[in-house]
Amino acid sequence: MRSPPAHRATTAHVGALFPFVAEPPLPCPAPYIGRDLLGGAFCYDPFRLYACGALTNPNAVVLGQIGRGKSALVKSLLWRMSLFGAQAWVVDPKGEYGPLAAAWGVKPLRLSPGGRLRLNPLDGPPPALVDGGRPELTRRRVTLLGSLAESSLGRPLRPAERAALDVALSAAEARQPGRAPLLPQVVEALLAPAPGPAAELGTTTDGLAADGRDVALELRRLVSGDLRGMFDGPTSSQLRLDASLLVIDLSAVYTSPALGLLMTCATAWVQTALERSGDHPRLLVVDEAWAILSDVGVARWLRSAWKLSRALGVANLAVLHRLSDLRAAGPSGSEQALLAEGLLADSETRIVYAQSPAESEACRPLLGLSDAEAQLLSRLRRGVALWKVGPRSFLVEHRLSEAEAAIVDTDARMTGA
């Protein structure tokens, strides 16, 4: 008996033969990511998906154990998105984006204590470009300063400390009208407040100085302490905001206990610079995001920055190792844990590489995993991830060209490549 002739068809027809097995592809043209193991090619572009209504926000979180391929995915996504006109800004605490920057034809901005490069985290766009004007710009600055102070102090600010910080920032802003205040000016105003603001608060200059002293001493680390030489002056004039790739390299301080503090300063500068850098779609990558989420003050600031993504035309992308990094931000039910979980809720794309069975089971509610998806996470091989794009799920094998493999490799020292 002769076998029936072979039949060929496109993947558009396979869904009719095997209904409910695989999701149809995402609805918008986008850069190729890899192979949908339950369907055909998988393509992804957060901006186009948002524009066509498939997503309600462009933010994403990438989770995965070391060596599973999450860094290669992020770097290749930036590389491919550039062909669609997107810019990329990266806060790189480990110095891993050098080869990608070299292929791009740019140099990373390397920050180090006592170095020559400066970024002013209190920079901002002209007030006319800010929704809410100068009062909103001042509010953002005092929120950032409060987050930095809370991170250093390891506790929330007291009302008297917050008031002292408010009037110190106002004094620094008034010192050079039309120009961004500097951290040294804020510290100086905290240590030596003027009589006018003290009288307005019903205290003396000595009392106001005492109220803000602990805050001033902690912020002083960034000005004249062990962390000086990075965020204590005007932003260096040689920086180009129109480059298609900007990498802020913090590898010189990666082992510092203050890494989260420094990443917050760098990310704050990036956020304000984004408002001054044109209308291109931009991806902002915060690698090793656990360092920011570990402090309640900076986690609060990061989530507020995440919520500005649509207004700024930015797709934020946080990179973590484990799902428990979110829960480890603080005790169950604490503000830190709720902020970390809120960051995940504000990221409608979740890309999850292999996790341990305990990890995937414990964090199933955070990701909205089905029973099958939770069991699958512990068995994913290298380069394969579960993509949760809005309400839909995809099992995607990331594909790299030979040229891309050379610029996204993070195992060169281990393999001898």
Rosetta blueprint (number, residue, H / E / L):
1 M L
2 R L
3 S L
4 P L
5 P L
6 A L
7 H L
8 R L
9 A L
10 T L
11 T H
12 A H
13 H H
14 V H
15 G H
16 A H
17 L H
18 F L
19 P L
20 F L
21 V L
22 A L
23 E L
24 P L
25 P L
26 L L
27 P L
28 C L
29 P L
30 A L
31 P L
32 Y E
33 I E
34 G E
35 R E
36 D E
37 L L
38 L L
39 G L
40 G L
41 A E
42 F E
43 C E
44 Y L
45 D L
46 P H
47 F H
48 R H
49 L H
50 Y H
51 A H
52 C L
53 G L
54 A L
55 L L
56 T L
57 N L
58 P L
59 N L
60 A E
61 V E
62 V E
63 L E
64 G L
65 Q L
66 I L
67 G L
68 R L
69 G L
70 K H
71 S H
72 A H
73 L H
74 V H
75 K H
76 S H
77 L H
78 L H
79 W H
80 R H
81 M H
82 S H
83 L L
84 F L
85 G L
86 A L
87 Q E
88 A E
89 W E
90 V E
91 V E
92 D E
93 P L
94 K L
95 G L
96 E L
97 Y L
98 G H
99 P H
100 L H
101 A H
102 A H
103 A H
104 W H
105 G L
106 V L
107 K L
108 P L
109 L E
110 R E
111 L L
112 S L
113 P L
114 G L
115 G L
116 R L
117 L L
118 R L
119 L L
120 N L
121 P L
122 L L
123 D L
124 G L
125 P L
126 P L
127 P H
128 A H
129 L H
130 V L
131 D L
132 G L
133 G H
134 R H
135 P H
136 E H
137 L H
138 T H
139 R H
140 R H
141 R H
142 V H
143 T H
144 L H
145 L H
146 G H
147 S H
148 L H
149 A H
150 E H
151 S H
152 S H
153 L H
154 G L
155 R L
156 P L
157 L L
158 R L
159 P H
160 A H
161 E H
162 R H
163 A H
164 A H
165 L H
166 D H
167 V H
168 A H
169 L H
170 S H
171 A H
172 A H
173 E H
174 A H
175 R H
176 Q L
177 P L
178 G L
179 R L
180 A L
181 P L
182 L L
183 L H
184 P H
185 Q H
186 V H
187 V H
188 E H
189 A H
190 L H
191 L H
192 A L
193 P L
194 A L
195 P H
196 G H
197 P H
198 A H
199 A H
200 E H
201 L L
202 G L
203 T L
204 T L
205 T H
206 D H
207 G H
208 L H
209 A H
210 A H
211 D H
212 G H
213 R H
214 D H
215 V H
216 A H
217 L H
218 E H
219 L H
220 R H
221 R H
222 L H
223 V L
224 S L
225 G L
226 D L
227 L L
228 R L
229 G L
230 M L
231 F L
232 D L
233 G L
234 P L
235 T L
236 S L
237 S L
238 Q L
239 L L
240 R L
241 L L
242 D L
243 A L
244 S L
245 L E
246 L E
247 V E
248 I E
249 D E
250 L L
251 S H
252 A H
253 V H
254 Y L
255 T L
256 S L
257 P L
258 A L
259 L H
260 G H
261 L H
262 L H
263 M H
264 T H
265 C H
266 A H
267 T H
268 A H
269 W H
270 V H
271 Q H
272 T H
273 A H
274 L H
275 E L
276 R L
277 S L
278 G L
279 D L
280 H L
281 P L
282 R E
283 L E
284 L E
285 V E
286 V E
287 D L
288 E L
289 A L
290 W H
291 A H
292 I H
293 L H
294 S L
295 D L
296 V H
297 G H
298 V H
299 A H
300 R H
301 W H
302 L H
303 R H
304 S H
305 A H
306 W H
307 K L
308 L L
309 S H
310 R H
311 A H
312 L H
313 G L
314 V E
315 A E
316 N E
317 L E
318 A E
319 V E
320 L E
321 H L
322 R L
323 L L
324 S H
325 D H
326 L H
327 R H
328 A L
329 A L
330 G L
331 P L
332 S L
333 G L
334 S L
335 E H
336 Q H
337 A H
338 L H
339 L H
340 A H
341 E H
342 G H
343 L H
344 L H
345 A H
346 D L
347 S L
348 E L
349 T E
350 R E
351 I E
352 V E
353 Y L
354 A L
355 Q L
356 S L
357 P H
358 A H
359 E H
360 S H
361 E H
362 A H
363 C L
364 R H
365 P H
366 L H
367 L H
368 G L
369 L L
370 S L
371 D H
372 A H
373 E H
374 A H
375 Q H
376 L H
377 L H
378 S L
379 R L
380 L L
381 R L
382 R L
383 G L
384 V E
385 A E
386 L E
387 W E
388 K E
389 V E
390 G L
391 P L
392 R E
393 S E
394 F E
395 L E
396 V E
397 E E
398 H E
399 R L
400 L L
401 S L
402 E H
403 A H
404 E H
405 A H
406 A H
407 I H
408 V H
409 D L
410 T L
411 D L
412 A H
413 R H
414 M H
415 T H
416 G L
417 A L
